[in-house]
Amino acid sequence: MFDTSAMVQRMLDVEAALTWAQFDCGRIEHQQATALAEACRVDNFDVPALLNEARRSGSLVVPLVAQLTHIVAARDPLAAKHVHANSTSQDIIDTAMVLATRDALSLIERDLSTLIHALLLLARTHAAQPMLSRTLMQPAAVQPFGLKVLNWLQPLQRSRAALVARAQPALVLQFGGPAGAFGWANAQERELVQALGHRLGLPVPDGAWHTQRDEWVRLGCELAILCGACGKLARDWSLMSQAEVGELHWGGLPGAGASSAMPHKRNPVAALMGVAAATRAPLRAGGMLLGMVQEHERALGAWHVELAEWGDLVLSAAGSLAALSSAAQGLYIDVERMRQHIESQNGLIFSQPVTELLSQVLGRPLAKQLMAHACEACRLRHRHLREVLLETLSDVADWPPQLNDALSRIFDVEALATSMAKCIEPAIETLWMASSATLLTEETE
């Protein structure tokens, strides 16, 4: 959608729509409009020559209009007089970028919906499955896998809503004429602008946004945030799928993720693409933010920086989502490996709630002292924390033995995960209903 030929065609689509808008306003005969519109096909143009000329003119539209005028003049000299009427290069390029982005966002929305739905299936299937949470790359506590997935899902859902909200004011017509004031002078000008917007299916803003880049850049920043949300998910997937961890496995086609040198490997390629996109996106968004500092009514260089970054940013978001949404449908969760990792901690991951219980009876200073010794003994002797604590507390005069059952219940992994899962199920079901409605709408369309 953003390669050279595609963008040239988008610009020609705008020129063709401008021709028909002139016809709608009674400014050109139907025969002339037809001749001009029929010439607006990229196959009629020497694209390499356009690029070469653009280096001299500073705009691809200048040589494009020159070639278009020449082609139209050979067919209908009167029609050639109406080429590029009242517009400027930025009108054509910005509107072409809006058209390309509008189509790209429909693909992004499709893959984002697919990814969200696939994750929700995982969350519903394994909502109460106990697993280790990890902080600073170290085992921290027990959590249900449903909470892990919810932490992936909620940013994606917010990005989906934000993209819809930000697209509405950003995907609008650009048509301000040579100095950005066209459409403000009189009703006839405004009529042409409205007709052009109608032809392209684009809303008409209050005026040109030649140097008002805020709504456009906001949309770009939302795409960058989406890349970041995908990157977080991709990073987790890559860590969970490490052979030493093995909590998550990749499905997909045979040969996916194969190594050129080591036949046993199955590299997490989708995660690779997600992390790479998330790493690049801030640079693209940063370039666009810098490009907002524009001079007067037409920028010198700043707008061109934005143009250079925009396509790559959209491609990063689309490529990341395409890879992750496909991979998500073939993920396999190894529940036994998750349990093994919990058991390997010998109860140490329950140190925080145990400390709280001991503090209520023995006071925090003594509780922390006892826990420090118990945890160290657990590590050195490879014993379970519950056993070490029960032995230690039997010699503590202030510890009531009737609380031993309460202490043991803290170490009930399944009960803890199930209890936590019940708390997150409403959030998962809310997302499920929203996701199902979105997919149903897409299938109907």
C-alpha positions in Angstrom: 0.0 0.0 0.0 2.9 2.3 0.6 5.3 1.4 -2.2 6.1 3.9 -4.9 3.7 2.7 -7.5 0.9 2.3 -5.1 1.4 5.9 -3.7 1.6 7.3 -7.2 -1.7 5.6 -8.0 -3.2 7.1 -4.8 -2.1 10.6 -5.9 -3.7 9.9 -9.3 -6.9 8.8 -7.5 -7.0 12.2 -5.8 -6.4 14.0 -9.1 -9.2 11.9 -10.8 -11.5 12.7 -7.9 -10.7 16.4 -8.2 -11.6 16.2 -11.9 -15.0 14.7 -11.1 -15.5 17.2 -8.3 -15.1 19.9 -10.9 -17.7 18.2 -13.0 -20.0 18.0 -10.1 -19.7 21.7 -9.6 -20.3 22.4 -13.3 -16.8 23.5 -14.1 -15.9 20.9 -16.7 -17.7 18.9 -19.3 -18.3 15.2 -18.8 -16.2 14.3 -21.9 -13.3 16.3 -20.6 -13.6 14.8 -17.1 -13.7 11.3 -18.5 -10.6 11.9 -20.6 -8.7 13.3 -17.6 -9.9 10.6 -15.2 -9.0 7.8 -17.5 -5.5 9.1 -17.8 -5.0 8.8 -14.0 -3.6 5.2 -14.1 -0.1 4.5 -12.9 0.5 2.2 -15.9 0.4 5.4 -18.1 3.4 6.9 -16.2 7.1 6.4 -16.2 7.6 6.0 -12.4 11.4 5.9 -12.4 11.4 9.2 -14.4 9.0 10.7 -11.8 11.4 9.8 -9.0 14.3 11.3 -10.8 12.5 14.5 -11.5 11.2 14.6 -7.9 14.8 15.0 -6.7 15.0 18.3 -8.5 11.6 19.6 -7.7 11.4 18.5 -4.1 8.0 16.9 -4.7 6.8 13.9 -6.6 3.6 15.8 -7.5 5.4 18.3 -9.7 6.6 15.9 -12.3 3.4 13.8 -11.9 1.2 16.7 -12.8 3.6 17.5 -15.8 3.3 14.0 -17.1 -0.4 13.9 -16.5 -1.0 17.1 -18.3 1.0 15.8 -21.3 -1.0 12.6 -21.4 -4.3 14.3 -21.1 -3.4 17.0 -23.7 -2.7 14.2 -26.2 -6.3 13.0 -25.7 -8.2 16.2 -25.1 -6.4 19.6 -25.1 -9.3 21.3 -23.3 -9.3 18.7 -20.5 -5.6 19.3 -19.9 -6.4 22.8 -18.7 -8.3 21.4 -15.7 -5.5 19.1 -14.4 -4.6 19.8 -10.8 -7.1 22.6 -10.5 -6.7 24.9 -7.5 -4.6 22.3 -5.6 -1.1 22.2 -4.4 1.4 19.3 -4.0 0.7 18.9 -0.3 -3.0 18.5 -0.9 -2.4 15.6 -3.2 0.3 13.9 -1.2 -1.5 14.3 2.2 -4.8 13.1 0.9 -3.1 10.1 -0.8 -1.4 9.2 2.5 -4.8 9.4 4.2 -6.3 7.1 1.6 -3.5 4.6 2.0 -3.6 4.8 5.8 -7.4 4.3 5.8 -7.0 1.0 3.9 -4.0 0.0 6.1 -6.0 0.6 9.3 -8.7 -1.8 8.1 -6.1 -4.5 7.9 -4.6 -3.6 11.3 -8.1 -3.6 12.8 -8.7 -7.1 11.3 -5.5 -8.6 12.7 -5.8 -6.8 16.0 -9.3 -8.3 16.4 -8.0 -11.7 15.5 -5.2 -11.5 18.0 -7.5 -10.3 20.8 -10.0 -13.1 20.1 -7.2 -15.8 20.1 -5.8 -14.5 23.4 -9.3 -14.5 24.9 -9.7 -18.2 23.9 -6.5 -18.9 25.8 -7.6 -16.9 28.8 -11.0 -18.7 29.0 -9.4 -22.2 28.5 -6.6 -21.7 31.1 -8.1 -18.9 33.3 -7.3 -20.6 36.6 -4.1 -22.4 35.6 -1.5 -21.6 38.3 1.8 -20.2 37.0 4.8 -18.2 38.3 4.7 -14.4 38.1 8.1 -12.9 37.6 9.4 -9.5 38.7 12.8 -8.3 37.6 13.2 -11.6 35.8 13.0 -13.6 39.0 10.2 -15.8 40.4 7.8 -13.6 42.5 4.5 -15.2 43.3 1.7 -17.5 42.0 -0.8 -16.1 39.6 -3.4 -17.6 37.3 -2.5 -17.7 33.6 -5.7 -15.8 32.9 -4.2 -12.8 34.7 -1.1 -13.0 32.5 -3.3 -13.0 29.4 -5.4 -10.2 30.7 -2.3 -8.1 31.1 -1.6 -8.7 27.4 -5.2 -8.1 26.3 -6.1 -4.8 28.0 -3.5 -2.6 26.3 -4.5 -4.2 22.9 -8.1 -3.4 23.6 -7.3 0.1 24.6 -5.2 0.6 21.5 -8.1 -0.7 19.3 -10.4 1.9 20.8 -7.9 4.6 20.6 -7.1 4.0 17.0 -10.8 4.2 16.1 -11.1 7.5 18.1 -7.9 9.0 16.6 -8.6 7.9 13.0 -11.9 9.9 12.8 -10.3 13.4 13.1 -7.1 12.4 11.3 -8.4 10.6 8.2 -9.8 13.7 6.5 -9.4 15.6 3.3 -6.5 17.9 2.7 -7.3 20.6 0.3 -6.1 24.2 1.0 -4.7 25.2 -2.3 -1.4 27.0 -2.9 -1.3 28.8 0.5 -3.7 26.8 2.6 -6.6 29.3 2.4 -8.6 27.7 -0.4 -12.2 27.0 0.7 -12.3 30.0 3.0 -12.7 32.8 0.4 -16.2 32.1 -1.0 -19.0 29.5 -1.4 -17.8 28.4 -4.8 -14.5 27.3 -3.4 -16.1 25.5 -0.5 -18.5 23.7 -2.9 -15.5 22.3 -4.7 -13.9 21.1 -1.5 -17.1 19.4 -0.4 -17.5 17.7 -3.7 -13.9 16.4 -3.6 -14.4 15.0 -0.1 -17.6 13.3 -1.2 -15.9 11.8 -4.2 -13.1 10.4 -2.0 -15.4 9.4 0.9 -13.4 11.6 3.2 -14.8 14.1 5.8 -14.0 17.7 5.1 -12.4 19.5 8.0 -12.9 23.2 8.9 -9.8 24.1 6.9 -6.5 22.9 5.6 -4.1 21.2 8.0 -0.9 21.9 6.0 1.0 22.9 9.1 -1.6 21.7 11.7 -0.2 18.2 12.1 -1.5 17.4 15.6 -4.4 15.1 14.7 -2.3 13.2 12.2 0.6 12.8 14.6 -1.7 11.7 17.4 -2.8 8.8 15.1 0.8 8.0 14.4 1.6 8.0 18.1 -1.3 5.6 18.7 0.2 3.3 16.1 3.5 3.5 18.0 1.8 2.7 21.3 0.1 -0.3 19.6 3.5 -1.5 18.5 4.7 -1.2 22.1 1.8 -3.2 23.4 2.5 -5.9 20.8 6.2 -5.8 21.7 5.4 -6.5 25.4 3.3 -9.5 24.5 6.0 -10.7 22.0 8.8 -10.3 24.7 6.8 -12.4 27.1 6.1 -15.1 24.5 9.8 -15.3 23.6 10.8 -15.7 27.3 8.0 -18.2 28.1 9.0 -20.3 25.0 12.6 -20.6 25.9 13.6 -24.3 26.2 14.7 -23.8 29.8 11.2 -22.4 30.6 8.9 -24.3 28.2 5.6 -22.8 29.4 4.6 -21.8 25.9 5.1 -23.6 22.5 4.6 -22.4 19.0 2.3 -24.1 16.5 2.0 -23.1 12.9 3.3 -24.5 9.6 6.1 -27.1 9.4 9.4 -25.3 9.1 8.2 -22.1 10.8 11.1 -20.6 12.7 13.7 -23.1 11.3 17.4 -22.4 11.7 19.7 -22.4 8.7 22.4 -24.2 10.7 20.7 -26.1 13.6 17.8 -28.4 12.6 16.5 -28.8 16.2 15.7 -25.1 16.6 12.3 -23.5 16.3 12.9 -19.8 16.6 10.0 -17.5 17.8 9.9 -15.5 14.6 6.5 -13.9 15.4 7.9 -12.6 18.7 11.0 -11.4 16.9 8.9 -9.3 14.5 6.8 -7.9 17.4 9.9 -6.9 19.4 11.6 -5.4 16.3 8.5 -3.4 15.5 8.2 -2.1 19.0 11.9 -1.1 19.0 11.6 0.8 15.7 8.2 2.5 16.4 9.4 5.1 18.9 12.0 6.3 16.4 9.3 6.8 13.7 7.0 8.5 16.1 9.8 10.7 17.4 10.6 11.9 13.9 6.9 12.9 13.4 6.8 14.7 16.7 10.0 16.6 15.7 8.4 17.4 12.3 5.5 19.3 14.0 7.7 22.3 14.2 6.8 23.9 10.9 7.3 27.3 9.4 4.3 29.5 8.6 1.9 28.0 6.0 4.2 25.4 4.4 7.0 23.6 6.1 10.6 23.4 4.8 11.8 19.9 5.5 9.7 19.1 8.6 6.7 17.8 6.6 9.1 15.7 4.5 10.5 14.1 7.6 7.0 13.1 8.6 6.3 11.6 5.2 9.5 9.5 5.4 8.5 8.1 8.8 4.8 7.5 8.3 4.9 4.5 6.0 7.5 2.7 8.0 5.4 3.2 11.2 2.3 1.8 9.6 4.2 -1.1 8.2 5.7 -1.8 11.7 2.3 -2.0 13.3 0.8 -4.0 10.5 3.7 -6.5 10.2 3.8 -7.0 14.0 0.1 -7.7 14.2 0.0 -10.0 11.2 2.7 -12.2 12.6 1.4 -12.2 16.2 -2.3 -12.8 15.2 -1.3 -15.7 13.1 1.0 -17.2 15.8 -1.6 -16.7 18.6 -3.9 -19.2 16.9 -1.3 -22.0 17.3 0.0 -21.4 20.7 0.2 -24.3 23.1 0.3 -23.8 26.9 2.3 -26.4 28.8 0.4 -26.5 32.1 2.6 -29.3 33.6 5.7 -27.2 33.0 4.0 -24.3 34.8 3.3 -26.5 37.8 6.9 -27.8 37.8 8.3 -24.3 38.0 6.0 -23.5 40.9 7.1 -26.7 42.7 10.7 -26.0 42.1 10.5 -22.9 44.3 9.8 -25.1 47.4 7.2 -22.6 48.7 9.6 -19.6 48.7 7.2 -17.7 46.4 4.7 -17.6 49.3 7.1 -15.7 51.6 5.1 -12.4 51.4 1.7 -13.7 52.6 3.3 -15.9 55.2 5.2 -12.9 56.6 1.9 -11.1 56.8 0.3 -13.9 58.8 3.3 -14.2 61.1 3.4 -10.4 61.6 -0.2 -10.4 62.9 0.7 -12.8 65.7 4.4 -12.2 66.4 4.9 -8.7 65.2 6.7 -7.6 62.1 10.4 -7.5 63.3 10.3 -11.1 64.7 8.3 -12.3 61.7 10.8 -10.9 59.2 13.7 -12.4 61.2 12.1 -15.8 61.3 11.3 -15.7 57.6 14.8 -14.7 56.7 16.2 -17.7 58.5 13.6 -20.0 57.1 14.1 -18.9 53.5 17.8 -19.4 53.9 17.4 -22.9 55.3 15.0 -23.7 52.5 17.6 -22.8 49.9 20.5 -24.5 51.6 18.7 -27.7 52.4 16.4 -27.8 49.5 13.3 -28.3 51.7 9.9 -26.8 51.4 9.3 -23.5 53.2 6.1 -24.8 54.9 8.0 -27.7 56.5 10.9 -25.5 57.7 8.4 -23.0 59.1 6.4 -25.5 61.0 9.5 -26.9 62.6 10.8 -23.4 63.4 7.4 -22.2 64.8 7.1 -25.2 67.1 9.9 -23.7 69.2 8.3 -20.2 69.3 6.3 -19.8 72.5 4.1 -17.0 71.1 3.0 -19.0 68.1 -0.5 -20.7 68.6 -0.4 -24.2 67.0 -4.0 -23.8 65.9 -2.8 -21.4 63.2 -0.7 -24.1 61.6 -3.7 -25.0 59.3 -4.0 -21.4 58.3 -0.3 -21.3 57.5 -0.6 -24.5 55.4 -3.6 -23.1 53.4 -1.4 -20.2 52.2 0.6 -22.8 50.2 -2.5 -24.1 48.4 -1.5 -23.2 44.8 -4.7 -24.3 43.1 -7.0 -22.6 45.6 -5.1 -19.3 45.3 -5.1 -19.4 41.5 -8.8 -20.3 41.4 -9.7 -17.5 43.8 -7.8 -15.0 41.7 -9.3 -16.3 38.5 -12.8 -15.6 39.8 -11.8 -12.0 40.3 -10.6 -11.5 36.7 -13.3 -13.5 35.0 -15.7 -10.5 34.6 -13.0 -8.5 32.9 -12.2 -11.4 30.5 -15.9 -11.9 29.7 -16.4 -8.2 29.0 -13.5 -8.4 26.5 -14.9 -11.6 25.1 -18.3 -10.0 24.4 -16.7 -7.0 22.8 -14.4 -9.2 20.7 -17.2 -11.5 19.5 -19.3 -8.5 18.5 -16.3 -7.0 16.5 -15.6 -10.3 14.7 -19.3 -10.7 13.9 -19.5 -7.2 12.4 -16.3 -7.9 10.3 -17.8 -11.2 9.0 -21.1 -9.5 8.1 -19.2 -6.7 6.2 
